[in-house]
Amino acid sequence: MESNAVLLESKSSPINLLNEMHQLRLLGHLCDVTVSVEYQGVRAEFVAHKAVLAATSKFFKEVFLNEKSMDGPRTNVFLNEVQVADFASFLEFVYTAKVEVEEDRVQRMLEIAEKLKCLDLSETCFQLKKQMLESVLLELQNFSESQNSEEESTTQPSSLLETKAAAVAEPEQTDCPPDPACSPGGRPRNGLSLEVPATKPKEKA
């Protein structure tokens, strides 16, 4: 009787593998490639493993698969127009799947990802730029809404005062008899309501 097949899968194995390869690179163990980076007179060399670079970068994969012979114990690759700090961040990303950079370097990391044909880094930079743009748009929207609410709060009291003033002025104009002495130009409005009762006894007399 045949038994059913079961799946043995480790969730931590990929992370452990990356961490171990990262430690080997930092210690310079089993490294078989040296990448020389130069930008505006600043030059630095990085040692790494061909397998890791080839697995994460199509650029390095093509270079290593097309090389004819080994230049000694290590292969040498030269990169121009790539900043030293950017390539160091690139190496950290391909060996650990994460790297911390300043916001103004995200665009440069996207450019080096496209130059070295690293799809994972390119997608990560693109998603981060999208989140940064959305956050900026959200802040602008909140600022605009707060400005609109402040403008409404300042215009509403003045409009209410205008409507109240109109409501107060209308009864005064309707109650005022057709007497030129009772015109608003003859005396203050607030005196109209005081003098109206005084004129009624004179009319009776």
C-alpha positions in Angstrom: 0.0 0.0 0.0 1.5 3.3 -1.1 1.5 6.2 1.4 0.5 9.7 0.5 3.1 12.2 -0.3 3.7 15.0 2.1 5.3 18.4 1.6 8.3 19.4 3.6 8.7 23.1 3.3 10.8 25.5 5.4 9.6 29.1 5.8 12.9 30.2 7.3 15.3 28.5 4.8 15.3 31.3 2.2 16.0 33.9 4.9 18.7 31.8 6.5 20.3 31.2 3.1 20.4 34.9 2.4 21.8 35.7 5.8 24.5 33.1 5.5 25.5 34.3 2.0 25.5 37.9 3.3 27.9 36.9 6.1 30.2 35.1 3.7 30.3 38.2 1.5 31.1 40.5 4.4 33.9 38.1 5.5 35.2 37.7 1.9 34.7 33.9 2.0 34.1 32.0 -1.2 33.8 35.2 -3.2 34.6 34.7 -6.9 33.9 38.2 -8.4 35.2 41.7 -7.8 33.1 44.6 -8.9 34.9 47.8 -9.5 32.7 50.9 -9.3 33.8 54.4 -10.4 31.9 57.7 -10.5 33.4 61.1 -10.9 36.8 60.0 -9.7 35.5 58.1 -6.7 36.3 54.4 -7.0 35.7 51.4 -4.8 35.8 47.6 -5.1 33.3 45.1 -3.9 33.7 41.3 -3.6 30.7 39.1 -4.1 29.4 35.7 -5.3 28.6 35.2 -9.0 25.7 32.9 -8.2 24.0 35.6 -6.1 24.6 38.4 -8.6 23.5 36.2 -11.5 20.3 35.1 -9.7 19.3 38.7 -8.9 20.6 40.7 -11.8 20.2 39.8 -15.5 23.1 42.2 -16.3 25.5 40.1 -14.2 24.0 36.9 -15.4 24.7 37.8 -19.0 28.3 38.9 -18.1 29.1 35.7 -16.3 27.5 33.4 -18.8 29.3 35.1 -21.7 32.7 35.3 -20.2 35.3 33.1 -21.9 37.9 32.6 -19.3 38.6 33.4 -15.7 40.9 36.3 -15.0 42.6 34.5 -12.1 40.8 33.4 -9.0 38.2 36.1 -9.4 36.3 37.7 -12.2 36.7 41.4 -12.5 33.7 43.5 -13.6 33.9 47.3 -14.1 30.9 49.6 -13.7 31.1 53.2 -14.8 28.6 56.0 -13.9 27.4 54.1 -10.8 27.9 55.8 -7.4 29.7 53.9 -4.7 27.0 54.3 -2.1 24.3 53.2 -4.6 26.1 50.0 -5.5 26.8 49.2 -1.8 23.0 49.6 -1.2 22.3 47.4 -4.2 24.6 44.6 -2.9 22.9 44.8 0.5 19.5 44.5 -1.1 20.3 41.5 -3.2 21.9 39.7 -0.3 19.3 40.6 2.3 16.2 41.6 0.3 16.1 45.0 2.1 18.1 48.2 2.4 17.5 51.5 4.1 18.2 54.6 2.0 17.3 58.3 2.1 14.2 59.4 0.3 16.1 61.4 -2.3 18.1 58.3 -3.2 15.0 56.2 -4.1 15.1 57.5 -7.7 18.8 56.7 -8.0 18.2 53.2 -6.7 15.5 52.7 -9.3 18.0 53.8 -12.0 20.7 51.4 -10.9 18.1 48.7 -10.7 17.1 49.3 -14.3 20.8 49.6 -15.3 21.7 46.2 -13.7 18.3 44.7 -14.6 17.4 43.8 -11.1 13.6 43.2 -11.2 13.1 42.8 -7.5 14.8 46.1 -6.6 13.0 47.9 -9.5 9.6 46.8 -8.3 10.4 47.7 -4.7 11.6 51.2 -5.7 8.5 51.7 -7.9 6.1 50.7 -5.1 7.9 52.9 -2.6 7.8 55.9 -4.9 4.1 55.3 -5.4 3.5 55.3 -1.7 5.5 58.5 -1.3 3.4 60.2 -4.0 0.2 59.0 -2.4 1.2 60.4 1.0 2.1 63.7 -0.6 -1.2 63.9 -2.4 -3.0 63.0 0.8 -1.2 65.8 2.7 -2.1 68.3 0.0 -5.7 67.2 0.1 -5.9 67.5 3.9 -4.3 71.0 3.7 -6.7 72.1 1.0 -9.7 70.8 3.1 -8.5 72.6 6.2 -8.0 75.8 4.2 -11.6 75.5 2.8 -13.0 74.9 6.3 -11.2 78.0 7.6 -12.5 80.1 4.8 -16.1 78.9 5.4 -15.8 79.6 9.1 -14.7 83.2 8.4 -17.4 83.9 5.8 -20.3 82.4 7.6 -20.4 84.9 10.5 -20.3 87.8 8.1 -23.2 86.4 6.1 -25.2 85.7 9.2 -24.7 89.3 10.3 -25.9 90.5 6.9 -29.0 88.5 7.1 -29.7 89.6 10.6 -29.2 93.2 9.7 -31.6 92.9 6.8 -34.1 91.2 9.0 -33.8 94.1 11.5 -34.0 96.8 8.8 -37.2 95.4 7.1 -39.6 95.9 10.1 -38.3 99.4 10.6 -39.1 100.3 7.0 -42.6 98.8 7.0 -43.6 100.3 10.3 -42.4 103.8 9.4 -45.3 106.1 8.4 -45.0 108.2 5.2 -43.7 111.2 7.1 -40.6 112.9 5.8 -39.6 113.5 9.5 -39.6 109.7 10.0 -37.2 109.0 7.2 -34.0 107.2 8.0 -32.1 110.2 6.8 -33.7 112.5 9.3 -32.7 110.7 12.5 -31.0 107.5 13.7 -32.8 104.2 13.1 -32.7 103.1 16.7 -34.8 106.2 17.6 -37.7 105.1 15.4 -39.0 102.4 17.8 -38.8 104.9 20.6 -40.7 107.7 18.9 -43.5 105.7 17.4 -45.5 105.3 20.7 -45.0 109.0 21.4 -46.8 110.0 18.1 -49.9 107.9 18.8 -51.2 110.0 21.7 -50.9 113.2 19.6 -53.0 111.7 16.9 -55.7 110.7 19.4 -55.7 114.2 20.9 
